[in-house]
Amino acid sequence: MNTIIPAGYRIECTTWENDADVYRTNYAEGLTKEEAKLTVDLLLLLDDEHGNMYEPSETELDNFADAIKKVLAKHADHADLGDLDLDNNDEVTDFFHEYTYDLTGSSEHYYTRVLDSFKVNYIPQQIEMLDVTGEFGV
């Protein structure tokens, strides 16, 4: 089966959990510039303060929600937040997890993972990668 990489912005994101193990690299593709900017700003929250949160306290969760709200306010003119209630911190943190899930994944024991690195590429036109594995006797 051939692989299609859609035109638009592409983010490559590597995260880890716990003591720098369980590394994952994931991709989000076909993004608009505004979607890419919002995604990067949300990912940057997974730093020393908000990354690798293990059984966070209510105060830590409230601080995380406040940081997310600041990012969302920065992108208010372009972000589609649907019916997100910014006064409900649970909804705000759920939005973060849903929006970044494809890039960060989840953890069995940790509330958040740590952003190790990311790269943003622009793909000017759709790319089709042909699967030629069969040509190599596999």
N, C-alpha and C positions, 0 to 999 in steps of 0.2 A: 504494500500500500504506500502511495506517495504521501509526503508530508507537505502541507501548505503553511508557509509563514506569511501572515497577512501584512499588507502595507500599514505603516504607522509606526508609532514608538514601541520599542521592545525593552523591557526591563529584565535584567538577569540579577537574581538576588540569592546570596548565600547567607544562611543563618546557622546557628548552633544553639545548643542548650547545655545546661548544667555546667560542667567544667571543660567547655570547648570540645564537646563530643557530639555525636549524632549530627554531623554537618549535612546540610541539604542545599542544593542549588535548584531553583525553580525559575520559570519565565512567565511573564505576562506580555502578550503580543497584541498588535492591532490597536494600540491605545492612541487617543488624541493627545496633543501636547498638554492640554489642561488635565486630562486623566493621569498622565505620566507625572506631572508636577505634584498633584495631590498625592499620588502613590508614594513618590519619593519622600515628600514631607512626612507622611504617616510612617514610613519605614524608618526615618531618622529618629523617631521616638523610641526605637528599640535600642537605646544606648545603655549606659551604665545605670541610669536611674530606673528605666522602665523595661529594659530587656532582662530576661532570665528571672522574672518574678515567680517565686515559689510560694504558694499559699499566701497571696498578698492580703494585708490588713485592709480594713475599710478606708483608712486614711490613704494608703498607697493606691487603692482603686480610685478614690476620689481625685487624687493628684494626677493619675493617669488620664482619667476622664477630662479633667481640666486642660491637660496638655493636648488632648485630641480636639477639644473644642476650639482651642487657639488655632490649630491647623485648619479646622473646618471654616472658621471665621475668615481666615486668610484667603480661602478659596470659595467663599460664599457666592461670588458672582458666576462661577462656572461649575461648581459641584452639584450633582443631582443627589440630594439627600433624601428624596422622597418625603415621607411623613415622619422623619426622625425627630423625636422630642428631645431637644438639647438640654432640657431641664431634668431628664431622666438619665442618670449616669450609667445605669445598666444598659440602656439602649445605645448610649454613646460608645461604650466599650464593645458591645456586640457589633455595632456598625464597623468599628475598627477591625475586629477579628474577621468579619465577613468580607470586608473590602480587601484585606491583605492576605487572606487565607491561601490563595493560589500561590503566592510567593513565599510565605513563611511557613505554611503548614501549621501543624499544632503539635502539642507535646502531651504525653500521658500525664506527666506530673507537674509541668510548669505552665503558668498562666500565659507567659509570653516567651518567645525565643529571643536570641540576640542577633542583631544585624552584624554580620561579619564584613560583607562588602556588597556593592551593587554596581551595575553598569547600565547606562541607558544608550540604546542605539536607535537610529532612525532608519527605517526600511522604506525607501521611496516607492517601491512597487512590490506587489505580491511575489513571493518566491515559491517555486515548486521544487522540492527535492525529490528526485526519483529514487525509489528503492531498487537497487541493483544487486542486492545480496545474493540472489539466485545465480548471478554470473560468476560467483566465487565458490560454487559447489556446496553451498549451505542450504 
